[in-house]
């Protein structure tokens, strides 16, 4: 049995509940009282056979709020609540850092990585260059994984399968809610699970929302729009000289389950399944911020890492 700890919670992010429930199953009463109605509703739609992954279990939980930790434990059948996240190190094989405030990621992950534990960090990994330099060897070795669940979205299965017949891609467009920093990674992970990464530079487009153009070495472009407050939108579009494909990547349960399955499979087989693409995508986010601040095109090669 692979023992996993779940760590942290951040505003607007219920992943500690959903990730833990997908692995452990859930208590109907306590999940309904969690305050995450959208998570409870999509869990309720799934048969019992969809829960549980590869002889693994979430055994420990820590968040910044002990009351919240106990709520998660009751809702997702976690046996142990700890008052300090370091207290779980000797009891688990891996941890999931399920909070999306990237400023906290290195501090929390470091004791686990240096103890040889496997670590999954919720998106985005970090927009700090020094943090990325620290994380790089752990990503390279496969000990650290970080991505959006949309990397494994089932809505992208068809284009992945049929890409050789799609034609020459001219434009890819990703449209998401919320901010570039927190939600553009959904679009980037989805897009680059389909096509190779060949981004040369990033430009901010002045508009009434956050809009960015990624320029590729082959002359094609990728457009990412983060709409801020809007109806839930996580859409990826591919345009070629002969075809068009649209994916509304809204099936959270299957995307999360596939993500967790891949993380746990890495632990079980001790195989390197995560690539340095994670760092490339963080560089895109950083370049976007720099372009917005300077009103200049930012070359990825200028960022180091």
N, C-alpha and C positions, 0 to 999 in steps of 0.2 A: 504494500500500500504506500503510495506516494503521499506524504503529508505536506500540506500547503498552508501557509499563513496568508490572510488577506489584511491589507493595511490601508488605513486612511479613508477619508471621504472629503469631497469638496463640493462647493455650491453648485447645484444643478446637475450633479453627476451621481447616479444611483448604482454605478457599477459594482460596489461591494455587495449590494443585494443581488443583482442579476447574475454576476459571475459566480458567487457562492451558491446560489440556487441551482444554476445549471450543473454544477459539479455535485452538490450534496442533495439536491431536491429541496423542497421548502415546506414550511408549515402554513397551511392555508389561512388560519386565523391571524397569525402574527404578520404574515406578508401583507394581508389585506389592511393591517393597521400601520404599515410601514411609512405611509405617506407618499409612496411611489405607485400611484394607481396605474400608470402606463406599464410599469414592469409587472405588477400583479396581473393585469389583464392579459398581457401576452404570455405569461407563464401559464395562466389558466387554460389557454387555448391548446396547450401541448399535452400529448399523452405521456403517461408516466415513463414509457420506454425512452423518451427523449432526454431524460435526466441521468446524470452519472457519466463519467469519462474515465476509461482505462485504469481501473483500480486506483483511483485517486480520491482524496478527501480534503476539504478545507477543515483544518483541525483547530486553528487559532485565529483570532481577530483582534485588531487594535485600530482604534480611531482616536482623534483628538478629544473626543467626548465619550466618557465611559458609558453614559446612558445610551448613546447612539450605538456603541459597540454591542451592548446587550440586546438592543433591538435587532441588529443584524444577526447576532448569534441565534436568537429565538426564531427569526423569520427563515433563516437558511441553515438551521440545524448544525450550528458550530458549537463544539463542546467546550472550548476554552477561550475566555476573554482575558487579555493581558493588559496591564496598566502602562507598560513600556514596550514598544515594539521590539527592543533588543531582547526582551525576556523570552521571545519565541525562537531565537536563533538555534539553540541546541535541540529544539523539539521538531523542527520542520526540515524538509528537503528543499523547499522552494518557497518563494513569496510572490504575491501579486500586489504591486503598489497601485491601488485602484483610485488614484486621485490625479486630476489633470492640471494642478498648479505646478508647472515644471520647475519652479524655483525650489521646491522641496525635494525633488527626486534624488539628487546626488546624496544629500545628507541622509536620507532614509535608506537608500540602496547600498551605500558604501559598506556598512558593517556586514551585510549579507553577502555581497559580492566577495569581500575579502575573507569571509568564512567559507567560501567555496560553494555557496548556495546558488541555485538557479533563480533568476529574477525576471519577472515580467513587469514592465513599467507602462502605465497607461499613457496614452498620447496626450500632448506631444512630449517626446523624451526630454528635450531641453533646447532652449534658444540661447543658451550661454556657451560660447566657444570653449571656454576652459572645462566646463562640464562634459562637453562632447569629446574633448581630448582624453579626459579621464575614462569615459565610457568605452572608447573605441576598442581597446584590447578585449574587453568582455563581450562586446558585440561580435568581434571577429572570431572569438573562440566558441561562440554559441551559448555562453553562460547567461547572456542578457538578451532579452527580446523586448521590442517595443513597437507597437503599430496600432492603427485603427482596425476595428473589426471589419471595416469595409474592404480591407485587403482580401478578405475571404467571402465577400458578399455573394450569395447565390445568384443574384440578379446579373452578375458579370460572368457566370459560367458559360453562357452561350457564345459570347464574343471571344472569350479565351479559347474555346474549342474551335471556333470557325475563323479565327483571325487571319489565317493564310488565304482565305477566300474573300476577305473584306475589302481589299484594294489598298491603294496608297493613301494613308491617312493625311489629311490636310489640316484638320483642326480637331482639338479635343477641348471640351468645355465642362467645367465642374461648377455647380451652383449649390451653395449651402447656406444654412442659417448661421447666425451668431458671427463670431469674429474670425479674422484671418489667423490669428495666433492659435486659437483653440480648435477651430473647425476645418480650416483648410487642409489639415492633415488627413481628414476623412477622404477628401477628394484626391489628394496626392497618392495615398496608399491604394485607393481603388484604381486610379489611372495606371499606376506603374506596376500593378499586379497583372495588367493586360499587355502593356507595351514596354519596351526597354527604356531605361533612363538615359536621355541624351540632352539634358537641359544645359544650356550655355549661360544664360543670363535671365534676370527678372526685372520687370518694370512695373511700377505702380501707375495705375490709370486714374487720374483725377475724376471723381464722380461722387454721387451722393450715397455711395456705399463703398466698401472695400473691394476694389477690382484690380487684378494683377494679370500681366501677360508673361508667360514663360517662353523664351525663345530657344528652340532646339537647334542643334548643329546641322540638321538636315533641311532647315528652312521652315519647318512647320512650327505652329505655335499651340500653346495650351492656355486657355483662358480660365481663371479661377475668380469667381465672384462670391464674396461673403456678405450676405444681405442684412446681417444684424437681426433685428426683430422682424419675423415674418412667419407665415405658415410653414410648418416643418417641410423642408426641402433638402434632399441629399441626392441630387441628380447628376449623373455623368453622361455626357453625349460624345459620340465618336462620329466624325464626318470624313468620308473618303471620297475618291473620285467616282465611286459607283454605289456606295451604300451609306446608310445612316443607322446608328444604334443608340437607343436611349435606355438607361438603367436608373430607375428610382430605387435607391439602395436603402429600403426601409425595413427589411426583415432583420430586426436586431437580434432575435434569438438565435437564428442559424448562423449569422455572422459571428456572434460572440462564441457560440459553441465550437465553431470551426477554429477560431482563434485559440481558445483554451485547449482544444484537442491538439493543435500543433505545438503549443508550448509544452504540454504534458508529454507528447510524443518525443520531443527533444530531450526531456529529462530521462524518459525510459530508455531511449536508444543511445543517449549521449552522442547524438549526431549534430553536426553544425548545420542548422537549418536557417539561421538568420544571417543576412548579408549586410554589407556596409551601405546598402541602399538606405537604411534608416538614417544614417548620417547625411547622405545626399539630400534627403527630404527635409531634414532640419536646416541644412544650408539654404534650401529654397525659402523656408519660412524666415530665416534670418535676413536673407537678401531682400525679401519683400519688405520687411520692416525698415531696412536701410534705404531702400528705394523710396518708400513713402516719406521718410524723414528728410531725404536729400533731394528728392525729385530728379534722381538720376537712375540710369540703368546700372544694375550691379552685376558684375561678372562673378560666377560661383568660384572660379579659380582663385579669386582674390581673398577668399575667406580662410584659406589654410586647411585646417582639420585633416 
